[in-house]
Amino acid sequence: MVVDLEIFEKNLNTMAAHCRKAGLQLRGHVKVHKSPEIARRQAALGSIGVTCATVAECELMAKAGIRGVLLTRQPATKNNIGRTVALAGREPTFGTVVDDPLVVEWLQEAAAAEGVTLRTVVDVYAGLTRHGIEPGGPAIELAKKVDSSKNLKLIGLMGYSGGASHTKGWNERKKKSQDDLAGLLESVAMARAAGLPVSIVTGGSTGTYNIDSESKSLTELQAGSFVFMDTLYRQIGGKQDPTVYSDFGLALTVMTTVISKRHTGQVTIDAGNKALLRSTDEVKGCPEVRVENQGAEYGILTLKDGDKDFKLGERVELYPSNLDMSTNVYDRYYVARGEQIVDVWPIMGRSGAAQR
Ligand SMILES: Cc1ncc(COP(=O)(O)O)c(C=O)c1O
């Protein structure tokens, strides 16, 4: 994997400047990159922490010295609850989300046994059925339960509108985001009226970063993909340009090589399923070339008459269409300024049951 440092740095600066101007905090998601190096660079530009999908990512980031880590997937196994509480003991700025009273009880019991206080955020349903308690009454009851749990400290509410993030068209996306977050906002107002401490309202994505700031619905953003961008995000259209979402640049490629060309109209590259190659990936500099998969170790670039003819041994860079899955199969990012590799950043916390 190759990072174009210039585009990457511009992406980070664009988001940091936007958040500063909008009065929003950034607690960017690391699930897309799994790199403490990137988290550190974001912290240097003013972000208040990171959001993580797994306890393992949280442990990794905290160990790398990142403060303000928030686990955005409720811990529900004995293993994950134990590790969540242990991490809170080592790093008091760490916190987790919950969406179920039973998990609040499990966490309280585990935290009490260790004499630890755990920062806790109530995760409110915002359009994705995979997580989040029903807004309004149930969310407030859960927030009260957290607030009255001796070893849990309620810090706020979360609502992640994952369905809005990739909605095509800026106006359509805005409507979807506002509809999905309406219940969260109602819950925030109810919680505050009930005297509950709501110091953060967290959510948002790369697709909605400039919608969330206009709606003033969140206090902080969890956007992650903008650091590298991917081809699926490019297609959703931006506020200015309805065809291409160009607020952030494509900064990450997978470097492949042409290894066979025995048939007209196609060349074979050394990247297939194991490289997380997908038909939605794109060839850098040749968006007209179709990228296809032909097994574990093989990919095919399909060429039409007049398309560029690739040479045997030629390097071909592909833009991934799904960052989370693609970065998860590589060990390191080769960081390039222009044509020069200037750094290597490890991609951490990927293998083994402990990572789940
Ligand atoms: C809970 C949560 N927050 C934030 C994000 C970041 O969204 P994006 O990478 O689209 O900016 C994700 C991504 O899946 C997520 O699951």
The ligand as an ORCA input file, in Angstrom:
! r2SCAN-3c Opt
* xyz 0 1
  C     -19.462      4.024     14.273
  C     -18.731      4.632     13.127
  N     -18.386      5.939     13.164
  C     -17.720      6.521     12.172
  C     -17.351      5.819     11.035
  C     -16.485      6.529     10.006
  O     -17.075      6.737      8.826
  P     -16.241      7.108      7.517
  O     -15.067      6.183      7.418
  O     -17.255      6.863      6.467
  O     -15.825      8.514      7.654
  C     -17.707      4.483     10.920
  C     -17.389      3.742      9.703
  O     -17.883      2.692      9.383
  C     -18.413      3.858     11.993
  O     -18.743      2.555     11.961
*
